[in-house]
């Protein structure tokens, strides 16, 4: 639900400092001209302001990975988060960001790197100055750039978590508290401090106490839904996603034909929809009220698409809801140790690589050669130092002879090294047998893994093909189709016969009911004609009685009734007529049910025989 502020909205600590000059005032003057303060919802008001600053500084064109690369190139990864940095270093960092951006952009889309860098630097300095007790630190630069740049929200939060967690991948509450302090300076500098300003309980209210917060839990809590102090962060990304979304409907208030951005539909008023400008400003018309519950739509779906998705959700056995973000490994990524592969410093030539080789043989000849090689380098270094200290001495003949001798000695040494290089280099080469075996083993395991995945995919495809119905195979067999047609016709005939039998049973019940009414009327007439004679209450009496005394109706009253009913009423003295009628009805019902069961059993046998015949013919 969208939250609305209660009471009169306050503002920040005051207008941002104007010491930055006209450029700093420029972005806040342009921000005030957009009339964002008319938005009654603080969350949307803050998100709109920061989105405008992001686009005005062209930060929406810079991805979070570009920010990470620029921070690493500036050397800020090796600096403590709480360390202070100078404004000059910040300017160099921001300038490198926009210079690289201008190189990546196509020729049809150009920006002014200097102007964008100046606007961004002055906005960041104004955000830092919004808190009188703070100063520009490495964490403030990283936090503000990561929030204001473009890219996915999940990638930004992953980068933030890497800065506020320890080496084991667990969140450090003190670091996260410092991050919130720096991040909430952005709402404060756009005069939204009373709604989203920093408090000492902000960090503790985001996560439960006495629990290890890992990366996936951090993303679940901060991304969807976010804590109260960061409600504007995901909304800013949603604003960027719906800027060019078009809804082919008419706003119910401003009557604008076609809505761009968010679309809001009232859940109380049927067919009442508002554009984002009317909803944010609380406009309402007719019976609609600003207190009604509204649903926010970020995309347009046609009625046919809605019906298809509703049917797919209804018919699906497994819910199709996907997680809001992919699940990442809880263990932090470890850096690769290249100490045994990459040399500790750049290698100048092959001779220096031989000297730096840790696996050089320790034979006497090789030690003597290495010692002579080092002495020659030492003599050359000493000669160069001497020439640097006394340049005029280089013109003397003795110095020239000494130089010639040294060059000749060094040349002969190099020639000797070239002649013996084919025998010495293989002996001094680095032994990579262990690493080679490991790489070969890894390659074999990866090959087996690919084969297993291919086999799994093949089995899954075969299983899906076997589970799906194959109408093509059934349609190619005319015999099965003919038998299926006959079975359907037989089924229709049996259903018609069943309906006729039920209709006959209904008519018999109506006749029995009329017969009961007739017998009741005759019994009442006979009782009035002879009131002194008692009506027998039992079916059997102790003594013998004449059969004429037990006849309640003449035999002519049973004319037109079936033989079972006549037999039920013709025999047995002192019988209850109502019970006899019920017995007759039950016998008819049982006869009908037995007839239906026999029909069903005959139909089942015929269907089984035909299916077996069809399978034998198909085989």
ABEGO torsion letter per residue (X at the ends): XBBBBBEBBBBBAEBBBAAAEAAAAAAAAAAAAAGAAABABAAAAAAAAAAAAAAAAGAAABBAAAAAAAAAAAGAAABBAABBBBAAAAAAAAAAAAAAAAAABBAABBBBAAAAAAAAAAAAAAAAAABAABBBBAAAAAAAAAAABBEBAAAAAAAAAAAABBAAGBBBAAAAAAAAAAAAAAAAAAGAAAAABBBAAAAAAABBBGBBBBAAAAAAAAAOBBBAAAAAAAAAAAAAAAAABBBBBBBAAAGBBEBBEBBBBBAABBGBBBBAAAAAAGBBBEABBAABBBBBBABBBBAAAAAAAAAAAAABABBABBBABBBBBABBBBBBBAAAABBABBBABAAAAAAABAABBABAAAAAAAAAAAAAAAAAAAAAAAAAABAAAAABAAAAAAAAAAAAAAAAAAAAAAAAAAAAAAAABBBAAAAAAAAAAAAAAAAAAAAAAAAAAAAAAAAAAAABBBAAAAAABAAAAAAAAAAAAAAAAAAAAAAAAAAAAAAAAAAAAAAAAAAAAAAAAAAAABAABBBBABABBABBBBAAAABABBAAAABGBBAAAAAAAABEBGBBAAAAAAAAAAAAAAAAAAAAAAAAAAAAAAAAAAAAAAAAAAX
